[in-house]
Amino acid sequence: MRPFVYQRAGNLADAIDATASGPNGVPPTLAPAQFLAGGTTMLDLMKLDVMRPETLIDIAGIASPGRRIEERANALYLGAFVTMAEAAEHPIVQRDYPVIAQALDLAASPQLRNMATLGGNVLQRTRCTYFRDTSWRACNKRAPGSGCAALDGVNRKHAVLGVSNSCIATYPGDFAQALVALDAVAEIVGPAGNRVVAFEALHREPGDTPHIETSLLPGEIIIGFLIPAAAWTRRSLYLKIRDRQSYEFALASAAVALDLVDGKVNAAHIALGGVATKPWRAREAEAALSGHTLDEATAKHAAGIAFTSAAPQTDNKYKAELGQRTLVRALLQAAQMNV
């Protein structure tokens, strides 16, 4: 690990000010000053020499709304500084938003869930081997313009949706899929003040700039997530398929939420994980289910639509089929829930 300066921010304003002197036009992923909350991802990447911040700004001790979980008028508020374990174990989350509790429970080991914050979790970076191993020079996420070694390399775990000629790295998280499926918004503070962003718009497809991973601006901090209360939040679940049953990232996953009326789909919300370069909302599949009785045939039809744009590589051709089967299982299980 390279030498760095450690600073502890007393409040949000101090944390934001500490980034103000950084160079203009540098995306947050390459900024010389980085925020530290739970630290479970940032410190790993520093040890691997993938991220090389000159300054770490510790925001874990800041007192802010970001430490609260609360029911608001027609919504659930999850503070971004809340730990994954705290959110997963909260009775309101478990009762009314089971897809969130399940996604968090399946995301990591108990030790990590006790440390990692919700805000840090959604901003975790890819587990692509070529990104995390600096002996591979060609990685556009780590070194813009250097190429993508995964395109001609071992790409069994890489993405098939949202890919580009510059990057096929899979977004690794679980919690983000639940937020996308439930139409969450992110509350953000930064040098220009406060703003609210639809969570679905927070992460970017790689395009020609894989190193710009989100719509966050330099110095901005996520302080919370607002999830609308709706008819479909209780009939929701997260299904994760992986190589082993614990402490493993998804090969394919699905976060689904359904509003069923007399067996017919009044509204369907679907997000896919393990198969895409960002948390992936499958809106065309949702539209295909609307107004129809949810059975295996309609679920398969919608799942096929969800993967129409899949662009597999040599080793991950199985992912389109696996992703479809995962989505079908998730939809049928959600339909059988007692709510």
Beta strands, then each sheet from edge to edge (+ up, - down):
strand 1: 5-8
strand 2: 33-36
strand 3: 55-58
strand 4: 69-72
strand 5: 75-79
strand 6: 185-190
strand 7: 193-198
strand 8: 221-228
strand 9: 236-241
strand 10: 252-261
strand 11: 264-273
strand 12: 280-281
sheet 1: 1+ 3+ 2+
sheet 2: 4+ 5- 8+ 6- 7+
sheet 3: 9+ 10- 11+ 12-
end
